[in-house]
Amino acid sequence: MNDDSSMFCLAGYDAIGFDLDHTLAKYKLVDLMNLTYDSLCESLIKKGYNPKIKDKLDVHKDFICKGLFLDSEKGNILKLSHDGKILRCSHGTRMMDKAEIISVYGPDLHWEHFEEAIGNVKSVGEDMKYRFFENYFDIPALVCCAHIVDILDEENGEPLKKYDFWKDVNHSFGENYIPTQFAKNAGWFFPRLKENPKTYLQPSSNGVKDWLKELKGDKRVVFLMTSSAIDFAGLVIEIVLGSDWRNYFDIYITDAKKPGFFTNNNKFKSIEAGIPGEEVNSLEPGKTYSGGNYADLMKFLEKQTGKSDPKVVYFGDSLCSDSFPAKVYGNWDVVLVLEEMEAEGYHPGSKDILEPKRKVPKHEVNLYINPEEEQYILSEGWGSFFYHEEEDPKHDKHMNTYWGRIISRYNAIAVPTVEYIAGMPINHQYKKFNSSEVGNTEGFYPGKPKPLLP
């Protein structure tokens, strides 16, 4: 490992792990979000909700924004600052002005559930009093929730004193995403995705494949660890990496149940004939497993690397399921894959980032930016994922949103897609986030999103 603690270098790690969905597997987000939205709406309508909750998602794309919180009992959707202040708020789809927000939350605008949300980075609060949305399988649910609030208020003639619909939305998530639904071809999400998966998934470039092979050099262990079950994960990774995908990893872990993987004691199960089989006490290279726990994986990595305390870095997209638990409970370093970086205005050409002065041949990667995708990721109504100008009196451009604080605290670096880092040699040095400085911006590669530029 490089002695300079302010720098990050892949060559210094003994083991490199990868999440699958939205990390190695890049989804076509417009098609995926429409599928997700339609699936949730259809499930809720079946439960008896007014069919008006379903609309054309592109009409509401400016309402879609990563990292918003649903205050479930109040029917409000919130954007939070790094210290728990409500920056923007809507009641249903209607944006509230500051005076109205103060009338609901008090003059300091501090959200009562902030300490719980920041302390554990758990997506669902105690007694389901809140839920945050930070991946593209759940973000479109914000539009469903907002429409439900609008309709309930309309039917009641005024806002309700307390809302109780979240348990139904949560049940609809299960109806669409519980792993057993894939094999049953049940719900709305899996059947439609299985019909034409290439509509929703983008194959990796040959450069990523060459890079994965290169990572396995120097006795490094490269592993895949996903919370998706084996059948769904197998479909996804075969499209992304091809039928020879097993050649890129030393071990494959499915149904990992992150973030619990890092704290529970679930036993690993071998995969036999495509389904989880017997529990195992030790892992073997080249095999696929289901479930498991951090301690047993570390024993495997120690054995394979010959190191008593192997240095591990993990690539993931979820700040709650990947970054926080991997860093806090696993003491792994984390590379965050964050598509908002690209969408918020950093648009490098390949010449800008893949032609540094070096003798190592680069990998040819895919840095194509989809303009329609950006329209779904960006939101004028909610503002930047990273920054809120009104909360920056010093104009020092640090990250001052809730998620900006999480990004800088629990990640080594952040990249828009894996393709960006795959184009660089593995001994390349990157500046790291300074985790002790709230909202530090040093770790963005290939550059800071535009809202954070001076």
C-alpha positions as CSV (number, residue, x, y, z in Angstrom):
1,M,0.0,0.0,0.0
2,N,1.2,3.5,-0.8
3,D,2.6,5.2,2.4
4,D,0.8,8.4,1.5
5,S,-2.6,8.1,3.2
6,S,-4.1,10.8,1.0
7,M,-3.6,8.6,-2.1
8,F,-5.4,5.5,-3.4
9,C,-3.9,2.9,-5.7
10,L,-5.4,-0.4,-6.7
11,A,-2.0,-2.1,-6.9
12,G,-1.7,-1.8,-3.1
13,Y,-4.6,-4.2,-2.4
14,D,-4.5,-7.9,-1.8
15,A,-8.2,-8.5,-2.7
16,I,-10.6,-6.5,-4.9
17,G,-14.4,-7.1,-4.7
18,F,-17.2,-6.0,-6.9
19,D,-20.9,-5.5,-6.4
20,L,-22.9,-6.3,-9.5
21,D,-26.0,-4.2,-10.1
22,H,-25.2,-0.5,-11.0
23,T,-21.5,-1.3,-10.4
24,L,-20.1,-3.9,-12.8
25,A,-23.6,-4.0,-14.4
26,K,-24.5,-0.7,-16.0
27,Y,-28.2,-0.4,-16.5
28,K,-29.9,1.6,-19.2
29,L,-31.5,3.9,-16.6
30,V,-34.4,5.4,-18.6
31,D,-35.8,1.9,-19.5
32,L,-35.0,0.6,-16.0
33,M,-36.8,3.4,-14.2
34,N,-39.8,3.2,-16.3
35,L,-40.0,-0.6,-15.7
36,T,-39.5,0.0,-12.0
37,Y,-42.2,2.7,-11.8
38,D,-44.7,0.7,-13.9
39,S,-44.1,-2.4,-11.8
40,L,-44.7,-0.7,-8.5
41,C,-47.8,1.1,-9.8
42,E,-49.4,-2.1,-11.1
43,S,-48.8,-3.8,-7.8
44,L,-50.4,-0.9,-5.8
45,I,-53.3,-0.6,-8.2
46,K,-53.9,-4.4,-7.7
47,K,-54.0,-3.7,-4.0
48,G,-56.9,-1.2,-4.6
49,Y,-55.1,2.1,-5.0
50,N,-56.5,4.6,-7.5
51,P,-55.3,3.9,-11.0
52,K,-54.4,7.7,-11.2
53,I,-51.3,7.0,-9.2
54,K,-49.8,5.7,-12.5
55,D,-48.7,8.3,-15.1
56,K,-46.1,8.6,-17.8
57,L,-42.8,8.8,-15.8
58,D,-41.1,11.1,-18.2
59,V,-43.7,13.8,-17.3
60,H,-42.3,13.7,-13.8
61,K,-38.6,13.2,-14.5
62,D,-37.7,16.5,-12.8
63,F,-39.3,15.1,-9.6
64,I,-37.0,12.1,-9.6
65,C,-33.9,12.7,-7.5
66,K,-31.5,10.3,-5.8
67,G,-31.2,10.5,-2.0
68,L,-34.6,12.0,-1.0
69,F,-36.4,10.9,2.2
70,L,-40.1,10.1,2.5
71,D,-41.4,11.3,5.9
72,S,-44.0,8.6,5.7
73,E,-46.6,9.7,8.4
74,K,-46.6,13.3,7.1
75,G,-46.7,12.5,3.4
76,N,-43.7,14.8,2.8
77,I,-40.6,14.2,0.7
78,L,-37.4,15.9,1.9
79,K,-33.9,16.8,0.8
80,L,-31.5,17.1,3.8
81,S,-28.3,18.9,4.6
82,H,-25.2,17.3,6.0
83,D,-26.4,18.3,9.6
84,G,-30.1,17.4,9.3
85,K,-31.6,20.7,8.1
86,I,-34.5,20.4,5.6
87,L,-33.3,22.1,2.4
88,R,-36.3,21.4,0.2
89,C,-39.6,19.7,0.9
90,S,-42.7,18.7,-1.0
91,H,-46.1,17.5,0.2
92,G,-47.0,14.9,-2.4
93,T,-45.9,16.5,-5.7
94,R,-46.4,20.0,-4.4
95,M,-43.2,21.8,-3.4
96,M,-43.6,23.7,-0.1
97,D,-42.3,27.2,0.5
98,K,-40.0,27.9,3.5
99,A,-42.8,29.4,5.7
100,E,-44.8,26.2,5.2
101,I,-41.9,24.0,5.9
102,I,-41.2,25.9,9.1
103,S,-44.9,25.6,10.2
104,V,-44.5,21.8,10.0
105,Y,-40.9,21.2,11.2
106,G,-40.1,24.2,13.3
107,P,-38.0,27.4,12.8
108,D,-34.6,25.5,12.9
109,L,-35.9,23.2,10.1
110,H,-34.1,20.2,11.8
111,W,-35.6,16.9,10.9
112,E,-36.4,14.8,13.9
113,H,-35.2,11.5,12.4
114,F,-31.8,12.8,11.2
115,E,-29.6,11.3,14.0
116,E,-31.0,7.8,13.3
117,A,-30.6,8.3,9.6
118,I,-27.0,9.5,9.8
119,G,-25.9,7.2,12.5
120,N,-26.7,3.9,10.8
121,V,-27.3,4.9,7.2
122,K,-30.3,2.6,7.2
123,S,-32.8,3.0,4.4
124,V,-35.9,2.4,6.6
125,G,-36.4,4.1,9.9
126,E,-37.7,2.5,13.1
127,D,-41.4,1.8,12.8
128,M,-41.2,2.7,9.1
129,K,-41.4,6.4,9.9
130,Y,-39.1,7.2,7.1
131,R,-37.5,5.7,4.0
132,F,-34.8,7.0,1.8
133,F,-34.3,6.2,-1.9
134,E,-30.8,5.8,-3.2
135,N,-30.8,3.3,-6.0
136,Y,-32.5,3.1,-9.3
137,F,-34.6,0.1,-8.3
138,D,-36.4,2.2,-5.8
139,I,-36.1,5.9,-6.7
140,P,-39.1,5.9,-9.1
141,A,-41.2,4.9,-6.1
142,L,-41.0,8.5,-5.0
143,V,-43.4,9.5,-7.8
144,C,-45.8,6.7,-6.7
145,C,-45.7,7.9,-3.1
146,A,-46.2,11.6,-4.1
147,H,-49.2,10.7,-6.3
148,I,-50.7,8.6,-3.5
149,V,-50.5,11.6,-1.1
150,D,-52.1,13.9,-3.8
151,I,-55.0,11.5,-4.3
152,L,-55.6,10.9,-0.6
153,D,-55.7,14.7,0.0
154,E,-58.0,15.2,-2.9
155,E,-60.4,12.5,-1.7
156,N,-60.3,13.9,1.9
157,G,-60.7,17.5,0.8
158,E,-57.6,18.5,2.8
159,P,-54.3,16.9,3.9
160,L,-54.6,14.0,6.2
161,K,-53.3,14.3,9.8
162,K,-51.4,11.0,9.4
163,Y,-50.6,8.8,6.4
164,D,-50.4,5.1,6.4
165,F,-49.6,4.0,2.9
166,W,-45.9,3.2,3.1
167,K,-46.5,-0.3,4.3
168,D,-48.3,-1.0,1.0
169,V,-45.5,0.5,-1.1
170,N,-43.0,-1.6,0.9
171,H,-45.1,-4.7,0.2
172,S,-45.1,-3.8,-3.5
173,F,-41.3,-3.7,-3.4
174,G,-41.3,-7.2,-2.1
175,E,-43.8,-8.4,-4.6
176,N,-41.5,-7.2,-7.4
177,Y,-38.0,-7.8,-6.0
178,I,-38.1,-10.8,-3.5
179,P,-35.6,-13.2,-5.1
180,T,-38.1,-16.1,-5.3
181,Q,-40.3,-14.1,-7.7
182,F,-37.6,-14.5,-10.4
183,A,-37.9,-18.3,-10.5
184,K,-41.7,-18.1,-10.3
185,N,-41.8,-15.4,-13.0
186,A,-44.1,-13.5,-10.6
187,G,-44.7,-9.9,-10.0
188,W,-44.2,-7.3,-12.7
189,F,-40.5,-6.5,-12.7
190,F,-38.7,-9.8,-13.3
191,P,-41.1,-11.2,-16.0
192,R,-40.7,-8.0,-18.1
193,L,-36.9,-7.8,-17.6
194,K,-36.5,-11.5,-18.5
195,E,-38.4,-11.0,-21.8
196,N,-35.7,-8.8,-23.2
197,P,-32.9,-8.1,-20.7
198,K,-30.7,-6.4,-23.3
199,T,-33.3,-3.5,-23.2
200,Y,-32.2,-2.8,-19.7
201,L,-28.5,-3.8,-19.5
202,Q,-25.4,-2.4,-21.2
203,P,-22.6,-4.8,-21.9
204,S,-19.2,-3.9,-20.5
205,S,-16.5,-2.8,-22.9
206,N,-13.6,-5.1,-23.7
207,G,-11.4,-2.7,-21.7
208,V,-13.3,-3.6,-18.5
209,K,-12.8,-7.2,-19.2
210,D,-9.0,-6.7,-19.9
211,W,-8.8,-4.7,-16.7
212,L,-10.5,-7.4,-14.6
213,K,-8.0,-9.9,-15.9
214,E,-5.1,-7.6,-15.1
215,L,-6.4,-7.1,-11.5
216,K,-5.9,-10.9,-10.9
217,G,-2.2,-10.5,-11.4
218,D,0.4,-10.3,-8.5
219,K,-1.6,-12.9,-6.5
220,R,-4.5,-10.6,-5.9
221,V,-7.9,-12.2,-5.3
222,V,-10.8,-10.7,-7.3
223,F,-14.3,-11.6,-6.1
224,L,-17.9,-10.9,-7.0
225,M,-20.3,-10.2,-4.1
226,T,-23.9,-9.3,-4.9
227,S,-27.1,-9.3,-2.9
228,S,-28.9,-10.6,-6.0
229,A,-29.8,-14.3,-6.0
230,I,-28.0,-16.7,-8.3
231,D,-30.6,-16.8,-11.1
232,F,-31.0,-13.1,-11.5
233,A,-27.3,-12.4,-11.0
234,G,-26.5,-15.1,-13.6
235,L,-28.7,-13.5,-16.2
236,V,-27.3,-10.0,-15.5
237,I,-23.6,-10.9,-15.5
238,E,-23.8,-13.0,-18.6
239,I,-25.1,-10.0,-20.6
240,V,-22.6,-7.7,-19.0
241,L,-19.4,-9.8,-19.2
242,G,-20.4,-12.7,-21.5
243,S,-20.8,-16.4,-21.0
244,D,-17.2,-16.7,-19.8
245,W,-17.8,-14.3,-16.9
246,R,-16.4,-16.8,-14.4
247,N,-12.9,-16.3,-15.8
248,Y,-12.8,-12.8,-14.3
249,F,-13.2,-13.8,-10.6
250,D,-11.7,-16.1,-8.0
251,I,-14.9,-16.7,-6.1
252,Y,-18.6,-15.7,-6.6
253,I,-21.0,-14.7,-3.7
254,T,-24.7,-14.3,-4.4
255,D,-27.6,-13.4,-2.1
256,A,-25.1,-11.7,0.2
257,K,-27.9,-9.8,2.0
258,K,-25.9,-6.6,2.4
259,P,-25.5,-4.7,4.7
260,G,-26.3,-7.5,7.1
261,F,-23.5,-9.6,5.5
262,F,-21.0,-7.6,7.5
263,T,-22.6,-8.1,10.9
264,N,-24.6,-11.3,10.8
265,N,-23.4,-14.9,11.1
266,N,-25.3,-16.5,8.2
267,K,-23.5,-19.5,6.8
268,F,-22.4,-19.8,3.3
269,K,-24.3,-22.3,1.1
270,S,-22.8,-24.0,-1.9
271,I,-24.7,-23.5,-5.2
272,E,-25.7,-26.9,-6.6
273,A,-27.5,-27.2,-10.0
274,G,-28.2,-23.4,-9.8
275,I,-29.8,-23.4,-6.4
276,P,-28.4,-23.0,-2.8
277,G,-27.5,-26.3,-1.3
278,E,-25.6,-27.4,1.8
279,E,-24.1,-25.1,4.3
280,V,-20.3,-25.0,4.2
281,N,-17.7,-24.1,6.8
282,S,-15.0,-23.0,4.4
283,L,-14.8,-21.5,0.9
284,E,-13.0,-22.8,-2.1
285,P,-11.7,-20.8,-5.1
286,G,-13.6,-21.0,-8.3
287,K,-16.9,-21.8,-6.7
288,T,-20.2,-20.0,-6.3
289,Y,-21.9,-19.5,-3.0
290,S,-25.1,-18.0,-1.5
291,G,-25.5,-16.0,1.6
292,G,-22.6,-16.0,4.1
293,N,-20.8,-13.5,6.3
294,Y,-17.8,-11.2,6.5
295,A,-15.8,-13.2,8.9
296,D,-15.8,-16.4,6.8
297,L,-15.0,-14.5,3.6
298,M,-12.0,-12.9,5.3
299,K,-10.7,-16.3,6.4
300,F,-10.9,-17.3,2.7
301,L,-9.1,-14.1,1.6
302,E,-6.4,-14.7,4.3
303,K,-5.8,-18.2,3.0
304,Q,-5.7,-17.2,-0.7
305,T,-3.4,-14.2,-0.2
306,G,-1.2,-15.7,2.5
307,K,-1.8,-12.5,4.5
308,S,-3.0,-12.4,8.1
309,D,-4.8,-9.0,7.5
310,P,-5.3,-8.7,3.7
311,K,-6.0,-5.2,2.4
312,V,-9.4,-5.2,0.7
313,V,-11.1,-2.7,-1.6
314,Y,-14.7,-3.1,-2.7
315,F,-16.5,-1.4,-5.6
316,G,-20.2,-0.6,-5.0
317,D,-22.9,1.8,-5.8
318,S,-25.0,1.9,-2.6
319,L,-24.0,4.3,0.2
320,C,-26.1,2.4,2.6
321,S,-25.5,-1.3,1.6
322,D,-21.9,-1.0,0.3
323,S,-20.0,2.1,1.5
324,F,-21.1,2.4,5.1
325,P,-21.0,-1.3,6.2
326,A,-17.9,-2.2,4.2
327,K,-16.0,0.7,5.8
328,V,-17.4,0.7,9.3
329,Y,-17.8,-3.1,9.9
330,G,-15.3,-4.5,7.5
331,N,-12.6,-1.9,7.4
332,W,-12.5,-2.2,3.7
333,D,-11.8,0.7,1.4
334,V,-14.6,1.5,-1.0
335,V,-14.7,2.8,-4.6
336,L,-18.1,4.4,-5.0
337,V,-19.7,4.1,-8.5
338,L,-21.9,7.3,-8.7
339,E,-23.5,8.2,-12.0
340,E,-24.7,11.5,-10.6
341,M,-21.1,12.8,-11.0
342,E,-21.4,12.5,-14.8
343,A,-24.9,13.8,-15.0
344,E,-24.3,16.9,-12.9
345,G,-22.0,18.3,-15.5
346,Y,-18.5,16.8,-15.6
347,H,-18.2,15.8,-19.2
348,P,-14.6,14.8,-20.0
349,G,-13.7,13.6,-23.4
350,S,-11.6,10.4,-23.6
351,K,-8.6,12.5,-24.5
352,D,-8.8,14.4,-21.2
353,I,-8.7,11.4,-18.9
354,L,-7.2,8.5,-20.8
355,E,-4.0,10.2,-22.1
356,P,-2.0,10.9,-19.0
357,K,1.8,10.7,-19.4
358,R,2.5,7.0,-18.9
359,K,4.1,4.0,-20.7
360,V,1.4,1.5,-19.7
361,P,-1.1,0.7,-22.5
362,K,-4.6,1.9,-21.7
363,H,-7.7,-0.2,-22.0
364,E,-10.2,1.0,-24.5
365,V,-13.3,1.7,-22.5
366,N,-16.8,3.1,-23.1
367,L,-17.4,6.6,-21.8
368,Y,-20.6,7.3,-23.8
369,I,-23.0,9.7,-22.0
370,N,-26.7,9.2,-22.6
371,P,-28.4,12.7,-22.7
372,E,-31.9,11.3,-21.9
373,E,-30.5,9.5,-18.9
374,E,-29.1,12.7,-17.5
375,Q,-32.5,14.3,-17.7
376,Y,-33.8,11.6,-15.4
377,I,-30.9,11.8,-13.0
378,L,-30.8,15.6,-12.8
379,S,-33.6,17.6,-11.0
380,E,-34.0,21.4,-11.2
381,G,-36.7,21.2,-8.6
382,W,-34.6,19.4,-6.0
383,G,-31.2,20.6,-7.0
384,S,-27.8,19.0,-6.8
385,F,-27.2,15.6,-5.1
386,F,-23.9,17.0,-3.7
387,Y,-24.4,20.7,-3.0
388,H,-26.9,23.3,-1.9
389,E,-25.8,26.9,-2.5
390,E,-28.0,28.5,0.1
391,E,-26.3,26.5,2.8
392,D,-22.8,27.6,1.8
393,P,-22.3,31.1,3.1
394,K,-18.5,30.8,2.9
395,H,-18.8,29.6,-0.8
396,D,-16.1,27.0,-0.2
397,K,-17.9,24.4,-2.4
398,H,-17.7,21.5,0.1
399,M,-20.4,18.9,-0.1
400,N,-23.2,20.1,2.2
401,T,-26.0,17.7,1.6
402,Y,-26.7,14.6,3.6
403,W,-25.3,12.3,0.9
404,G,-22.3,14.5,0.4
405,R,-21.4,13.9,4.0
406,I,-21.8,10.1,3.5
407,I,-19.8,10.1,0.3
408,S,-16.7,11.8,1.8
409,R,-16.8,9.9,5.1
410,Y,-17.1,6.3,3.9
411,N,-15.4,6.1,0.5
412,A,-11.8,6.3,-0.8
413,I,-12.7,7.6,-4.2
414,A,-15.8,8.0,-6.4
415,V,-16.1,7.4,-10.2
416,P,-19.1,7.9,-12.5
417,T,-18.9,4.3,-13.9
418,V,-16.4,1.4,-13.6
419,E,-15.4,2.2,-17.2
420,Y,-13.5,5.4,-16.0
421,I,-11.2,3.6,-13.7
422,A,-10.8,0.5,-16.0
423,G,-9.2,2.8,-18.5
424,M,-6.3,3.6,-16.2
425,P,-3.3,1.4,-15.2
426,I,-3.7,-0.4,-11.9
427,N,-0.7,1.5,-10.4
428,H,-2.3,4.9,-11.0
429,Q,-2.5,7.1,-8.0
430,Y,-5.8,8.8,-7.1
431,K,-6.5,11.5,-4.5
432,K,-8.7,10.1,-1.7
433,F,-11.5,11.8,0.2
434,N,-10.5,13.2,3.5
435,S,-13.0,11.3,5.8
436,S,-12.3,13.6,8.8
437,E,-13.4,16.7,6.9
438,V,-17.2,16.9,6.4
439,G,-18.0,17.2,2.7
440,N,-14.4,16.9,1.4
441,T,-14.3,16.8,-2.4
442,E,-10.8,15.4,-3.1
443,G,-11.8,11.9,-4.0
444,F,-13.8,12.4,-7.2
445,Y,-12.2,10.9,-10.3
446,P,-11.8,12.0,-13.1
447,G,-12.9,15.3,-11.6
448,K,-15.4,17.1,-9.4
449,P,-19.0,17.5,-10.5
450,K,-19.6,21.0,-11.7
451,P,-21.6,22.2,-8.7
452,L,-18.5,21.7,-6.6
453,L,-16.2,23.6,-8.9
454,P,-15.1,27.2,-7.8
